[in-house]
Amino acid sequence: MNLYINDYIAGFSATFATQHDALPWEVVRNVPLILEEMLRHLGNDYMVENGVAIHQSATVEKSVVLKAPVIISEHCFIGANAYLRGGVFLGRGTTVGTGCEIKTSLVLHQSAIAHFNFVGDSLIGSNVNFEAGSIVANHFNERADKQIRVMVNGEVIETGVTKFGALVGDACKIGANAVLSPGTVLAKGTVVKRLELVEQLPLGKS
């Protein structure tokens, strides 16, 4: 079973050319290395200090914590008390609201992670909107078997990892206080209702 990131995120290969054939969880595992390489090739329109690159057109409010490596692209906005760690990329025009935590994730262009959200170990497409309080969980704390598996077109794929959040396709809408369980894969334009729990594997497959 093949799972191509470009089928979900149209601009992925244009931004991360070296990762076009990698599986989503492989990309997530390598996010810090990917960003460290990208940092070497940024233009003079970025302010780079200690592994954190902020485009001169971006807005970063007070009390934001940025732990390298981080790349914040043009016209991004990051609200007060947001926390980005473990390797984070924000594409053009992306908004991260007050009190959000993003960990080891690539977020493509014009997406919005509203406020008081957690997104962990994930690939997020362009024009995605997370309403307030929605969560992308990245670890099965409650299970004895913590291996993460994903389901694509009815087939279960073993990832071989214990930390992976979601592959969220372009133009998805995630409602307030919804939860995407580890290993969630959302096709382009998927709508997740408010308060919905997304568990894609049937009973007995987890």
C-alpha positions in Angstrom: 0.0 0.0 0.0 1.5 3.3 -1.1 0.7 6.6 0.8 1.9 9.6 -1.1 2.0 12.9 0.9 1.4 14.9 -2.3 -2.0 13.2 -2.7 -3.0 15.0 0.6 -0.8 18.1 0.6 -0.4 19.5 -3.0 2.5 21.8 -2.2 4.5 19.4 -0.1 7.2 18.5 -2.6 7.6 22.1 -3.8 8.6 23.0 -0.2 10.3 19.9 0.9 11.8 18.5 -2.3 14.1 15.9 -0.6 11.1 14.3 1.1 8.8 13.6 -1.9 9.0 9.8 -1.6 9.1 9.5 2.2 6.3 8.2 4.3 4.6 10.7 6.6 6.0 9.3 9.8 9.5 9.1 8.3 9.3 12.8 7.5 8.1 13.6 11.0 11.0 11.7 12.5 13.4 13.7 10.4 11.9 17.1 10.9 14.7 18.6 12.9 17.3 17.5 10.3 15.1 18.8 7.4 14.8 22.2 9.0 18.5 22.4 10.0 19.3 21.9 6.3 16.7 24.5 5.2 18.1 27.0 7.6 21.4 27.0 5.7 19.7 28.2 2.5 17.3 30.9 3.7 17.5 34.4 2.2 18.4 37.7 3.7 14.7 38.4 4.4 14.9 36.0 7.4 16.3 36.9 10.8 18.1 33.8 12.0 19.4 33.4 15.5 20.3 30.2 17.3 18.5 27.9 14.9 15.3 30.0 14.8 14.4 31.8 11.5 11.7 34.5 11.4 10.7 36.2 8.2 10.9 40.0 8.4 7.1 40.2 7.5 6.0 37.8 10.3 4.5 38.9 13.6 5.6 37.1 16.8 3.9 38.4 19.9 5.3 38.6 23.4 5.9 35.5 25.5 6.1 33.1 22.6 8.6 30.3 23.1 10.5 29.1 20.0 12.9 26.1 20.5 15.2 25.4 17.6 14.9 24.4 14.8 12.0 26.7 13.8 11.2 28.4 10.5 8.5 31.0 10.4 7.7 32.0 6.9 6.4 35.3 5.4 3.3 36.9 6.8 2.9 34.4 9.6 1.3 35.4 12.9 2.0 33.8 16.3 -0.1 34.8 19.2 1.1 35.4 22.8 2.2 32.4 24.9 2.4 30.0 21.9 5.0 27.2 22.3 6.8 25.7 19.3 9.4 23.0 19.9 11.0 19.9 18.5 11.3 21.2 15.0 8.5 23.3 13.5 7.9 24.8 10.1 5.1 27.4 9.4 4.4 28.1 5.8 3.4 31.4 4.3 0.5 33.3 5.9 0.0 30.7 8.7 -1.6 31.7 12.0 -0.8 30.2 15.3 -3.1 31.6 18.0 -2.7 32.3 21.7 -1.6 29.4 23.9 -1.0 26.8 21.2 1.6 24.2 21.4 3.1 22.7 18.2 5.7 19.9 18.4 7.8 18.4 15.6 5.4 19.4 12.8 5.3 20.9 9.3 2.4 23.2 8.7 1.9 24.4 5.1 0.6 27.7 3.8 -2.3 29.8 4.9 -3.4 27.4 7.6 -4.8 28.5 11.0 -4.3 26.8 14.4 -6.7 29.0 16.3 -5.9 29.0 20.0 -5.3 26.6 22.8 -4.5 23.7 20.5 -2.0 21.0 20.6 -0.5 19.6 17.3 2.1 16.9 17.8 4.4 15.1 15.3 2.2 15.9 12.3 2.1 17.0 8.7 -0.6 19.7 8.1 -1.6 20.9 4.6 -2.4 24.3 3.3 -5.6 26.2 4.1 -6.4 23.9 7.1 -8.3 25.4 9.9 -8.2 24.1 13.5 -10.9 25.7 15.7 -10.2 26.5 19.3 -9.2 23.6 21.6 -8.8 20.9 18.9 -6.1 18.4 19.5 -3.8 16.2 17.3 -2.7 13.5 19.7 0.6 11.8 19.0 1.0 9.0 21.5 -1.1 6.1 22.8 -0.6 6.8 26.5 -3.5 4.6 27.5 -2.5 1.4 25.6 -0.1 -1.3 26.4 0.8 -1.6 22.7 1.8 1.9 21.8 2.7 1.1 18.2 0.9 3.5 15.8 -0.9 2.1 12.8 -2.7 4.0 10.1 -5.6 3.0 7.8 -5.7 4.1 4.2 -8.4 2.8 1.8 -9.4 0.1 4.3 -5.8 -1.2 4.6 -3.9 -1.0 7.9 -0.3 0.2 7.6 2.3 -0.5 10.3 4.4 2.7 10.9 6.9 1.2 13.3 6.8 4.3 15.4 5.3 5.2 18.8 5.0 9.0 18.1 3.0 10.2 15.1 0.0 12.5 15.1 -1.7 13.0 11.8 -1.5 13.6 8.1 -4.1 16.4 7.5 -4.8 17.2 3.9 -5.3 20.6 2.3 -8.4 22.5 3.2 -9.5 20.3 6.1 -11.6 21.9 8.8 -11.2 20.6 12.4 -14.0 21.7 14.8 -13.6 23.1 18.3 -12.5 20.6 20.9 -12.2 17.7 18.4 -9.5 15.1 18.8 -7.5 13.4 16.1 -6.1 10.2 17.5 -2.5 9.1 16.7 -2.2 7.8 13.2 -5.1 9.9 11.7 -5.1 10.4 7.9 -7.5 13.0 6.5 -8.2 13.4 2.8 -8.3 16.9 1.3 -11.3 18.9 2.4 -12.4 16.6 5.3 -14.6 18.3 7.9 -14.3 17.0 11.5 -17.2 18.1 13.7 -16.9 19.9 16.9 -16.3 17.6 19.9 -15.7 14.7 17.5 -13.1 11.9 18.3 -11.5 10.5 15.1 -10.5 6.9 15.6 -9.9 5.4 12.2 -8.9 1.8 13.1 -11.7 -0.7 13.8 -11.8 -2.6 17.1 -9.2 -5.3 17.2 -6.8 -3.5 14.8 -5.2 -1.2 17.4 
